Amino acid sequence: MNLMSHLIAGFPDAETSIAIADALVKGGANILEIQLAFSDPSADGPAIQTASTVALEKGFSTKQGLEVVKKIHERHPETPIYIMTYGSLAFTPGIENFVKMCKDAGVSACIIPDLPFDCDEGLTEACKKHGLENIPVAAPSMTKERLETMASAGFKYIYAALRAGTTGSETTIDQATLDFIDTVGKGGAKVLGGFGIRNGEQSKVLSKHVYAVVAGSVFVNIVLGNEDSAEGRKKAIAEIEAKARELTGA
Amino acid sequence: MITSNNGFFDKFGGKYVAEIIRRPLDDLEAAFNKYIHDPEFIEELRIIQRDYIGRETPLYFAPTATELLGGAQIYIKLEGLANTGAHKINNAIGQCLLAKKMGKTRIIAETGAGQHGLATAAACAKLGLECVVYMGEVDVRRQQPNVATMEMYGAKVVPVTSGSRTLKDAVNEAMRDWATNFKNTHYVLGSALGPAPFPDIVRTFQSIIGEEVKRQAAERHIDIAAIVACVGGGSNSIGVFTPFIEDKNVRLIGAEAGGIGPNMGENASRMTGNASREGIVQGYKSRFLIDEDGQSLPTRSISAGLDYMGIGPQLAALGESGRVEFTSILDKEALEAVKFFARNEGILFALESAHAGAAAMKIAKELPKDKALVINMSGRGDKDIFITSPVFRPEKWKEFLKAELKRLENNEDIHDAEIMNK
């Protein structure tokens, strides 16, 4: 099954985040969602916010983050890299500059949840111009009308957040979830579905309905608390590979 | 530019939020547009404003200040006399009443100085709603009296330990809660900022300040030359400015937190400093203290309520168009203003409002004697006693705190001891 797995560039440090990417790919992840840490990640839960704060405290910058991305891309040229971040980091340098910087680092797509599809400051256009995809994020709380507008807007991929709320809490996959996924994919977009995926059982159920299963906080949590010692980081990397194997059924 | 154009004030504003928060915003917008035109809702609000908040608040002529400053006649709009001690109650009551109409049973809020949290907690107690207030850990420490009061009103105060542990982090935390719980929960945003429709909603509920000033001035034939108000997010300023935006004879002046100096990290000046830039943060486009990547920068102010990296989008637009002038007030100037108005007028400004007072002290002499300069005193300074006492009377305050601590540690019943004159 396809797994889009998540890591934060520069967390716990540049070197380890590259090793985490290696472990994820080794464990079977075939898309890497790499988050550029932002000071106010309002759509993320506590795990990712804490990890982002760690990265920022160590002096993370967009430039450094994209250098990490570039190195990961060079090591795994076959694995598409999708950048996830917030509007501030894309808008401040200028949307087109940002997309171009991403392109130069080997990024294939952008996921920026607070630049909504109908008010994206030109993100979709800039992505098109530079050969990237803009992947909007759908939520189950969207009105049917808005969701259908998004679904039929011609996006190649749509990220379906499977639950109300932020990342990192547990998600139940019920009939309503599956109906939501079906609506997201109605216009032909490939659905990346996640939010709160923690075990192989969940991803197995979900994989039948989506193009790729998304898992994020589960990996970040493995690193949190283990990031201060070399031994801890080594242990975390091994656990991440094992978790990726569990989620991909490899 | 009195209301937004589909959520935008010129280029600022908008609804830059993840879809997880879009639905509650759209629902809120629809409900607000419905109830704000509902005569029953307006009448209910008007009665609460009169009987509970204590409106209208006085427009006080300050004779000694006028004489000492030697220029325009100084008038002070005493929002500090509103129940709960600040203008924040105008918005809290309005939004809580609206939430109740929408069938919500739980209210969340964010707070910096604590005045908005306190006002929301009081509004919830009055209207029978559950209340949770998010507050940065740093602000919890520096605004303990307000935390204690919120708890007395029955609110749960949650210290936020993420990020810089101040107002912006409390906003993030409240947004997260709302995204998860919006079915039964309304988020009472405390300033005229954030994603649309909040800037329009907060301004609407706060405009009563300016409407009263306008009416009071007309009744008493006061010729207003300028109005000055402090600007954190900007709810009291946009509230007092709104009815005067079209009247070009009245100068509108916003006082930002100049902190301890002009350098990065020393202040919270979004319109006057050189550290701020246009950005999209926390759901809206405005001017922010962010770096060249778009990361939020540290801010600093003695007043927790002004210590915020963004400014309401309408004020940013009015500032860029030149309609609202901005000035920056240092911490020490604000403290001087607290002392000046307390000693000379018997009015204790909140540290936030004292920024407006300090700006007025600078501007007054530029204006003719037959004209009025209105200071919006957004709140009163009782809550700041733990910040101002160590400055104005450090030794006595230290003794007091030591003695109180000792009594607490000894488990003495302080109040009984006082009554018994022990």
HADDOCK unambig.tbl for C-alpha pairs under 7 A between the chains (distance, minus, plus):
assign (segid A and resid 38 and name CA) (segid B and resid 295 and name CA) 6.13 0.50 0.50
assign (segid A and resid 39 and name CA) (segid B and resid 163 and name CA) 6.89 0.50 0.50
assign (segid A and resid 39 and name CA) (segid B and resid 295 and name CA) 5.59 0.50 0.50
assign (segid A and resid 39 and name CA) (segid B and resid 296 and name CA) 6.01 0.50 0.50
assign (segid A and resid 40 and name CA) (segid B and resid 172 and name CA) 6.75 0.50 0.50
assign (segid A and resid 42 and name CA) (segid B and resid 172 and name CA) 5.07 0.50 0.50
assign (segid A and resid 42 and name CA) (segid B and resid 175 and name CA) 6.69 0.50 0.50
assign (segid A and resid 42 and name CA) (segid B and resid 176 and name CA) 6.42 0.50 0.50
assign (segid A and resid 43 and name CA) (segid B and resid 18 and name CA) 6.74 0.50 0.50
assign (segid A and resid 43 and name CA) (segid B and resid 176 and name CA) 6.67 0.50 0.50
assign (segid A and resid 53 and name CA) (segid B and resid 163 and name CA) 6.51 0.50 0.50
assign (segid A and resid 61 and name CA) (segid B and resid 293 and name CA) 6.97 0.50 0.50
assign (segid A and resid 62 and name CA) (segid B and resid 293 and name CA) 6.29 0.50 0.50
assign (segid A and resid 87 and name CA) (segid B and resid 280 and name CA) 6.21 0.50 0.50
assign (segid A and resid 88 and name CA) (segid B and resid 279 and name CA) 6.10 0.50 0.50
assign (segid A and resid 88 and name CA) (segid B and resid 280 and name CA) 5.03 0.50 0.50
assign (segid A and resid 88 and name CA) (segid B and resid 281 and name CA) 5.81 0.50 0.50
assign (segid A and resid 88 and name CA) (segid B and resid 294 and name CA) 4.96 0.50 0.50
assign (segid A and resid 89 and name CA) (segid B and resid 293 and name CA) 5.59 0.50 0.50
assign (segid A and resid 89 and name CA) (segid B and resid 294 and name CA) 4.81 0.50 0.50
assign (segid A and resid 91 and name CA) (segid B and resid 279 and name CA) 6.70 0.50 0.50
assign (segid A and resid 91 and name CA) (segid B and resid 280 and name CA) 6.91 0.50 0.50
assign (segid A and resid 92 and name CA) (segid B and resid 279 and name CA) 5.93 0.50 0.50
assign (segid A and resid 92 and name CA) (segid B and resid 292 and name CA) 6.59 0.50 0.50
assign (segid A and resid 92 and name CA) (segid B and resid 293 and name CA) 6.14 0.50 0.50
assign (segid A and resid 92 and name CA) (segid B and resid 294 and name CA) 5.22 0.50 0.50
assign (segid A and resid 93 and name CA) (segid B and resid 292 and name CA) 6.77 0.50 0.50
assign (segid A and resid 93 and name CA) (segid B and resid 293 and name CA) 6.35 0.50 0.50
assign (segid A and resid 113 and name CA) (segid B and resid 17 and name CA) 6.98 0.50 0.50
assign (segid A and resid 113 and name CA) (segid B and resid 18 and name CA) 4.65 0.50 0.50
assign (segid A and resid 114 and name CA) (segid B and resid 16 and name CA) 5.09 0.50 0.50
assign (segid A and resid 114 and name CA) (segid B and resid 17 and name CA) 4.24 0.50 0.50
assign (segid A and resid 114 and name CA) (segid B and resid 18 and name CA) 4.38 0.50 0.50
assign (segid A and resid 115 and name CA) (segid B and resid 16 and name CA) 5.65 0.50 0.50
assign (segid A and resid 115 and name CA) (segid B and resid 17 and name CA) 6.74 0.50 0.50
assign (segid A and resid 116 and name CA) (segid B and resid 16 and name CA) 6.55 0.50 0.50
assign (segid A and resid 116 and name CA) (segid B and resid 17 and name CA) 6.74 0.50 0.50
assign (segid A and resid 116 and name CA) (segid B and resid 18 and name CA) 6.50 0.50 0.50
assign (segid A and resid 137 and name CA) (segid B and resid 19 and name CA) 6.77 0.50 0.50
assign (segid A and resid 138 and name CA) (segid B and resid 19 and name CA) 6.10 0.50 0.50
assign (segid A and resid 139 and name CA) (segid B and resid 19 and name CA) 5.59 0.50 0.50
assign (segid A and resid 139 and name CA) (segid B and resid 20 and name CA) 5.33 0.50 0.50
assign (segid A and resid 141 and name CA) (segid B and resid 20 and name CA) 6.51 0.50 0.50
assign (segid A and resid 141 and name CA) (segid B and resid 23 and name CA) 6.16 0.50 0.50
assign (segid A and resid 142 and name CA) (segid B and resid 19 and name CA) 6.76 0.50 0.50
assign (segid A and resid 142 and name CA) (segid B and resid 23 and name CA) 5.81 0.50 0.50
assign (segid A and resid 164 and name CA) (segid B and resid 20 and name CA) 6.13 0.50 0.50
assign (segid A and resid 164 and name CA) (segid B and resid 179 and name CA) 6.25 0.50 0.50
assign (segid A and resid 164 and name CA) (segid B and resid 180 and name CA) 5.18 0.50 0.50
assign (segid A and resid 165 and name CA) (segid B and resid 20 and name CA) 6.37 0.50 0.50
assign (segid A and resid 165 and name CA) (segid B and resid 176 and name CA) 6.45 0.50 0.50
assign (segid A and resid 165 and name CA) (segid B and resid 179 and name CA) 4.53 0.50 0.50
assign (segid A and resid 165 and name CA) (segid B and resid 180 and name CA) 3.74 0.50 0.50
assign (segid A and resid 166 and name CA) (segid B and resid 176 and name CA) 6.22 0.50 0.50
assign (segid A and resid 166 and name CA) (segid B and resid 179 and name CA) 6.95 0.50 0.50
assign (segid A and resid 166 and name CA) (segid B and resid 180 and name CA) 6.95 0.50 0.50
